[in-house]
Amino acid sequence: MKPYFLGSLKDGSKIYIRRAAFYDLHTLTSLSKKCFSNDVKKYGEGPKLHDSGLHMLDNITNHHTFVILRKKNDVIKKIGGVVVRKKDKICHLSLIFFLPKFQRFGLGIKVMNYLIKEEFKGCTKWEAWTVKENFVTKQFYERLGFKKVKEEKPGKVLLSFYELFITPYV
């Protein structure tokens, strides 16, 4: 897949998204560990298996996994990733992550808008879990139009489950 241009940052760098390949495995696993390290420190755990190379390999092989790229001065670096699990017309956002210095710039919104409008036009429902106490991710999902529908505590922390129903783009 050729990288898709998502937009530019204030520093003039350009942000792209593309499908992940096997050669992205190590970098995506490392990025996921870095991106969720604050959650692990703060809440005692991160998303299930976010730090597992085998789990990331499964994501790349069997699900829809993307790499987020930043191009500045002709240097391209991987700064994040996304994993979507799709079944019929339901898309589950398993992971979305950016290096901490690229968080809170609206990149997640740009990525999600691209996924909803371009990659997964036929999905009528999106789902996601997040730590209930994580105000940043709560705000992120709510800005996209997701609604919290339930809470569960499968491990150490209480999780919120969000859903977004949309009219498919055709």
Backbone as a ProteinNet text record, in pm:
[ID]
protein_1_A
[PRIMARY]
MKPYFLGSLKDGSKIYIRRAAFYDLHTLTSLSKKCFSNDVKKYGEGPKLHDSGLHMLDNITNHHTFVILRKKNDVIKKIGGVVVRKKDKICHLSLIFFLPKFQRFGLGIKVMNYLIKEEFKGCTKWEAWTVKENFVTKQFYERLGFKKVKEEKPGKVLLSFYELFITPYV
[TERTIARY]
84.6	0	88.8	60.3	130.9	83.3	176.3	133.8	31	-67.2	-173.5	-141.9	-142.7	-113.6	-231.9	-204.8	-308.8	-311.2	-196.7	-190.3	-51.5	-37.2	91.5	82.1	196.2	206.3	254.9	247.6	288.2	434.5	517.6	659.5	687.9	580.9	595.7	613.2	629.6	642.9	510	518.5	399.8	373.8	245.2	204.9	135.1	174.6	120.2	77.5	-7.2	-47.7	-32.7	11.1	17.3	-3.7	-37.4	-52.1	81.8	78	199.4	237.5	367.4	421.9	508.1	553.4	633.7	756.7	817.3	937.2	907.6	781.1	743.2	725.7	733.1	700.9	779.3	909.8	992.1	963.4	957.4	935.8	798	693.9	559.1	549.9	613	611.6	682.4	797.7	873.7	795.5	734.1	653.5	536.2	468.6	353.9	396.7	510.5	560.7	585.4	653.3	683.5	556.1	463.6	342.4	252.2	251.8	164.9	239.4	367.1	443.9	384.9	333	271.1	144	66.8	-53.7	-15.2	90.4	134.9	177.1	250.3	293.2	173.5	82.1	-29.8	-139.7	-174	-288.5	-250.2	-122.8	-79.7	-83	-136.9	-139.4	-173.4	-137.8	-172.8	-270.9	-299.6	-389	-335.8	-425.8	-389.3	-284.7	-172.8	-64.6	-4.4	-13	43.1	193.9	259.2	404.7	455.7	368.7	404.6	433.2	554.6	589.3	504	473.2	388.6	247.7	197.4	64.5	64.3	170.2	179.7	192.8	266	276.5	138.6	60.9	-76.4	-158.7	-142.4	-216.1	-179.7	-50.4	-5.9	-54.3	-51	-86.4	-236.9	-314.8	-456.8	-555.3	-506.4	-596.5	-547.5	-609.8	-576.6	-485.4	-356.8	-258	-191.3	-176.4	-123.5	-7.2	80.7	192.9	167.8	195.7	186.4	329.7	348.5	480.9	486.9	604.1	629.8	747.5	727.1	834.5	871.9	999.7	1050.8	1191.1	1212.3	1342.2	1388	1297.1	1323.9	1362.6	1343.3	1366.5	1230.6	1209.7	1082.3	1102.4	1016.9	1023.4	885	882.2	757.2	727.4	605.6	571.1	448.9	386.3	268.1	212	100.3	35	-110.7	-180.4	-323.4	-351.1	-436.7	-482.7	-634.7	-694.6	-840.2	-874.7	-966.7	-1017.3	-1158.3	-1177.7	-1305.5	-1376.7	-1504.1	-1589.4	-1721.5	-1751.6	-1870.6	-1865.4	-1963.6	-1966.4	-1930.8	-1863.3	-1821.9	-1669.7	-1620.4	-1477.2	-1444.3	-1350.3	-1306	-1167.3	-1155.5	-1027	-949.9	-858.8	-783.4	-674.2	-599.2	-491	-481.8	-455	-414.1	-312.7	-193.7	-87.8	7.8	59.1	156.7	263.7	386.4	488.8	438.7	470.1	416.8	435	547.4	567.1	478.4	407.2	315.4	169.1	145.7	9.1	-47.4	-179.8	-253.3	-234.9	-207.9	-198.6	-309.7	-407.6	-516.6	-486	-371.2	-336.7	-433.6	-475.5	-570.1	-701.5	-748.6	-872.1	-852.9	-739.5	-711.7	-704.5	-637.5	-626.2	-763.7	-842.3	-975.8	-1065.6	-1062.4	-1143.3	-1104.7	-975.3	-929	-980.1	-963.7	-1006.7	-1156.7	-1234.9	-1380.6	-1426.1	-1368.2	-1415.8	-1351.1	-1231.1	-1158.8	-1138.4	-1075.7	-1038	-1155.4	-1245.5	-1354.7	-1489.8	-1512.6	-1636.1	-1761.9	-1754.5	-1873	-1906	-1820	-1846.8	-1957.9	-2053.3	-2164.3	-2151.8	-2055.4	-2035	-1885.2	-1838.9	-1701.8	-1707.4	-1609.3	-1603.3	-1462.1	-1451.8	-1321.1	-1333.7	-1229.8	-1218.1	-1112	-1129.9	-1026	-1037.7	-929.2	-929.8	-1025.6	-1118.3	-1219.3	-1155.2	-1047.6	-984	-901.9	-880.9	-797.1	-880.5	-871.5	-951.5	-916.3	-789.6	-746.6	-812.1	-810.7	-872.7	-1025.3	-1081.2	-1225.9	-1264.5	-1189.5	-1215.8	-1197.3	-1095.4	-1068.2	-1188.8	-1237.1	-1351.2	-1476.8	-1500.6	-1620.5	-1614.7	-1495.8	-1482.4	-1516.6	-1492	-1524.5	-1671.9	-1745.2	-1886.7	-1917.4	-1815.8	-1838.5	-1918.3	-1998	-2075.3	-2033.7	-2015.9	-1984.2	-2111	-2100.6	-2218.9	-2209.7	-2087.1	-2075.2	-1935.3	-1923.2	-1794.3	-1773.8	-1647.2	-1611.4	-1473.2	-1445.8	-1314.2	-1256.5	-1201	-1146.6	-1009.7	-941.7	-808.5	-796.1	-689	-660.9	-741	-783.6	-849	-988.1	-1068.9	-1203.2	-1194.2	-1255.4	-1252.9	-1389.5	-1387.9	-1511.1	-1516.3	-1634.7	-1655.9	-1734	-1679.5	-1739.1	-1785.8	-1894.7	-1947.5	-1976.5	-1960.8	-1996	-2073.5	-2197.2	-2276.9	-2271	-2244.7	-2234.5	-2309.4	-2344.9	-2399	-2279.5	-2274	-2156.6	-2132.4	-2005.7	-1967.1	-1961.2	-2026.1	-2023.6	-1976
-118.1	0	124	212.3	339.8	423.8	493.3	575.8	681	700.9	798.8	922.1	1038.2	1163.6	1202.8	1222.8	1260.5	1410.4	1475.8	1618.2	1656.5	1782.9	1835.5	1883.2	1880.6	1936.9	2081	2154.6	2295.7	2315.1	2214.2	2225.5	2197.1	2173.7	2148.3	2002.9	1916.2	1774.4	1719.5	1615.3	1554.2	1418.9	1387.4	1262.9	1174.4	1046	947.4	823	742.8	612.7	511.3	391.1	281.1	149.6	46.4	-87	-134.1	-203.8	-260	-387.6	-413.5	-534.9	-605.9	-725.8	-803.3	-726	-647.1	-574.1	-463	-433.1	-332.9	-393.4	-525.7	-595.7	-542.9	-540.9	-499.6	-354.1	-267.4	-125	-102	-165.4	-146.4	-198.5	-312.3	-365.7	-269.9	-220.2	-124.6	5	56.9	178.6	158.5	45.7	17.3	15.2	-47.9	-50.6	92.1	174	312.1	393.1	378.1	460.6	429.1	304.2	265.8	256.7	296.4	286.2	374.1	491.3	577.3	514.7	447.3	378	266.7	192.5	84.2	141	251.8	315	367.7	433.6	500.7	404.3	306.8	219.6	75.9	43.9	-91.6	-188.8	-145.8	-229.5	-143.8	-194.8	-130.4	-219.3	-186.9	-273.6	-416.9	-510.5	-652.1	-682.9	-740.2	-786.2	-677	-550.8	-440.8	-451.6	-524.9	-534.9	-669.2	-746.3	-879.3	-878.2	-919	-930.8	-1033.9	-1145	-1248.4	-1195.7	-1115.9	-1058.7	-957.9	-877.4	-782.6	-857.1	-967.3	-1049.7	-1100.9	-1145.9	-1189.8	-1074.1	-955.3	-839	-810.1	-811.8	-782.7	-890.5	-1015.7	-1128.4	-1142.5	-1126.3	-1162.3	-1046.7	-926.5	-813.7	-695	-583.3	-462.8	-375.7	-380.1	-308.9	-203.3	-84.2	30.2	92.3	157.1	231.4	379.3	463.6	608	660.5	736.5	786.1	937.7	989.3	1133.5	1159	1249.3	1285.9	1431.2	1450.2	1585.7	1592.6	1691.7	1708.4	1579.2	1513.6	1389.3	1271.4	1283	1172.3	1119.2	989.4	926.1	840.8	864.7	787.6	735.1	617.4	558.8	618.7	672.8	739.5	680	579.6	521.6	407.5	356.8	245.8	234.4	152.3	128	-17.8	-80.7	-216.3	-216	-260.6	-271.9	-417.9	-470.6	-606.2	-590.6	-647.6	-630.2	-763.5	-762.7	-880.5	-829.9	-873.6	-826.8	-673.6	-606.1	-459.7	-392.6	-469.5	-415.6	-404.6	-285.6	-261	-235.6	-312.9	-294.2	-231.6	-114.7	-46.5	-109.3	-201.9	-273.8	-187.4	-117.4	-30.6	91.9	204.7	323.4	391.7	417.1	470.8	558.7	660.2	754.4	776.4	799.9	837.5	957.1	962.9	1070.1	1211	1240.8	1377.5	1411.5	1312.4	1337.9	1322.3	1306.1	1295.7	1435.2	1443.9	1568.8	1674	1627.9	1717.9	1691.4	1607.8	1576	1465.2	1398.7	1291.1	1173.6	1141.2	1030.7	1056.7	1179.6	1216.9	1202.2	1249.6	1237.3	1090.9	1010.1	867.7	802.8	829.1	767.3	813.3	940.6	988.4	916.9	897.5	823.9	679.9	613.1	473.4	458.7	546.2	537.8	569.8	673.8	720.9	651.8	597.4	539.6	388.6	344.3	203	112	159.4	74.7	140.3	179.3	250.6	172	40.6	-42.4	-71.1	-31	-57.8	34	-26	51.9	71	-1	11.2	1.5	91	88.9	67.5	-7.4	-36.8	-11	20.4	38.9	29.7	-24	-27.1	73	135.6	221.6	222.5	259.4	271.3	383.8	355.1	453.8	583.5	572	689.7	771.2	722	791.8	898.8	1020.1	1130.5	1162.1	1148.7	1182.1	1090.1	959	868.4	880.7	906.3	928.6	1047.9	1155.6	1276.2	1247.8	1170	1132.5	1061.1	957.6	882.2	967.5	1047.4	1131.3	1237.6	1291.2	1388.2	1324.7	1194.8	1122.4	1082.1	1099.7	1064.3	931.2	864.1	738.8	767	668.8	676.5	560.9	591.7	485.8	406.2	272.5	189.4	94.3	65.8	-21.1	-10.3	-67.3	-73.6	-215.7	-260.9	-393.3	-386	-480.1	-487.1	-627.3	-653.3	-786.8	-811.2	-705.4	-717.6	-624.9	-546.9	-457.1	-328.4	-286.2	-155.6	-166.5	-66.8	-58.4	-2.4	-71.1	-30.5	20.9	114.6	165	113.8	72.1	23.1	129.1	169	273.6	216.7	273.2	235.8	360.6	345	450.2	386.4	430.6	382.4	488.5	445.2	539.8	487.8	581	546.7	519.4	402.9	370.9	471.1	498.5	584.1	495.6	544.5	468.7	555.7
0	0	0	-88.6	-92	27.3	95.3	209.1	167.5	253.9	232.5	318.1	257	326.3	414.1	544	639.6	669.3	656.6	687.2	734.3	772.1	817.3	961.1	1029.2	1162.7	1152.2	1262.1	1262.2	1223.6	1247.8	1213.6	1066.2	988.8	845.4	809.1	908.4	876.9	828	747.5	688.1	753.2	772.8	837.5	734.9	734.7	641.3	718.6	654	706.5	593.7	630.8	534.1	607.7	530.6	588.4	642.2	753.3	810.4	735.9	733.5	673.3	777.9	744.5	840.4	888	799.4	838.9	940	966.8	1066.7	1205.9	1215.8	1340.6	1460.4	1451.8	1564.8	1604.2	1503.8	1532.9	1593.8	1540.4	1595.9	1738.9	1765.5	1902.3	1996.8	1955.5	2037	2058.2	1952.1	1963.5	2058.5	2047.4	2133.4	2280	2309.4	2447.4	2497.7	2414.9	2454.7	2473.6	2380.5	2383	2501.8	2545.8	2657	2790.4	2793.5	2918.7	3029.1	2993.8	3095.1	3151.3	3065.3	3113.2	3210.9	3177.5	3264.9	3400.3	3398.5	3524	3603.4	3534.3	3601.7	3646.3	3559.6	3586.8	3621.4	3608.5	3641.6	3525	3411.3	3291.2	3170.4	3053.9	2927.6	2853.5	2729.3	2652	2648.5	2644.4	2646.3	2538.9	2582.1	2495.1	2406.1	2448.4	2369	2352.1	2441.7	2439.5	2386.5	2324.6	2276.6	2126.4	2090.9	1949.8	1878.6	1946.4	1884.2	1858.1	1951.9	1933.8	1818.2	1807.2	1696.2	1563.8	1563.4	1442.5	1401.7	1498.9	1470.8	1414.7	1471	1419.7	1274.8	1244.1	1107.1	1010.3	1054.5	968.5	948	1054.8	1050.9	1063.7	1090	1109.8	1027.5	1043.4	967.7	1054.1	1022.4	1101.7	1014.9	1070.8	997.4	1073.8	999.9	1055.6	1028	1127.1	1110.2	1090.4	984.1	946.9	952.5	988.1	986.3	893.4	798.5	706.9	732	766.4	788.4	729.3	642.6	576.8	508.8	439.3	366.6	455.3	587	678.6	721.8	702.2	738.2	863	963.6	1087.3	1121.6	1181	1228.5	1365.7	1381	1507.2	1575.3	1513.8	1575.7	1494.4	1542.7	1474.5	1512.1	1434.2	1456	1421.6	1502.4	1472.7	1476.8	1367	1357.9	1329.3	1407.6	1384	1327.2	1210	1139.9	1126	1159.8	1139.4	1084.3	962.8	892.4	882.7	940.1	931.2	1064.2	1149.8	1278.8	1280.9	1313.5	1325	1471.9	1523.3	1661.8	1659.6	1719.5	1728.7	1844.6	1811.5	1914.2	1975.4	1891.2	1936.7	1848	1907	1834.8	1925.5	1870.7	1955	1875.2	1945.4	1891.2	1997.1	1952.8	2048.4	2129.3	2258.3	2342.8	2286.6	2222.8	2173.5	2053.9	1998.3	1888.1	1930.4	2058.9	2109.4	2132.8	2126.1	2151.6	2041.7	1917.7	1802.5	1701.3	1737.8	1646.9	1547.5	1563.1	1469.3	1479.5	1600.5	1618.5	1547	1552.3	1482.7	1331.4	1279.5	1135.4	1093.2	1174.7	1144.1	1143.1	1245.6	1253.4	1140.2	1106.1	994	864.6	843.7	725.7	728.9	842.6	852.1	827.8	889.4	876.4	734.2	674.5	543.2	423.9	441.9	328.3	339.8	445.3	458.7	491	575.1	624.3	599.7	475.4	437.9	473	465.9	487.2	632	723.8	866.1	916.7	982.7	1038.4	1188.7	1248.2	1392.3	1420.9	1508.6	1558.4	1708.3	1760.5	1903.2	1954.9	2083.7	2146.3	2298.3	2361.2	2506.5	2548.4	2662.9	2718.7	2870.9	2936.6	3082.4	3120.7	3210.2	3249.1	3300	3375.5	3436.1	3336.8	3216.7	3119.7	3048.7	3100.4	3047	2901.7	2865.4	2729.7	2626.6	2652.7	2555.4	2558.9	2675.2	2685	2596.6	2607.9	2528.8	2378.9	2344.8	2205.6	2145.2	2212.2	2158.2	2151.4	2251.5	2251.5	2141.7	2112	2001.8	1867.9	1855.6	1732.7	1725.6	1835.2	1837.5	1903.7	1958.6	2030.8	2158	2198.5	2323.2	2413.5	2542	2638.2	2664.7	2655	2673.6	2792.2	2838.8	2956.4	3014.4	3135.4	3203	3253.8	3250.5	3302.2	3364	3454.1	3516.5	3495.7	3375.2	3347.6	3411	3451.9	3511.8	3630.2	3631.8	3744.5	3741.1	3623.2	3611	3549.6	3579.2	3523	3380.9	3285.8	3146	3102.4	3010.3	2948.4	2805.3	2763	2627.1	2550.4	2436	2353.2	2220.2	2168.8	2037.2	1956	1826.3	1731.6	1617.9	1597.9	1485.1	1377	1254.7	1144	1022.3	936.1	805.6	717.7	651.7	571.2	458.6	433.9	321.2	197.6	92.3	-33.9	-146.9
[MASK]
++++++++++++++++++++++++++++++++++++++++++++++++++++++++++++++++++++++++++++++++++++++++++++++++++++++++++++++++++++++++++++++++++++++++++++++++++++++++++++++++++++++++++

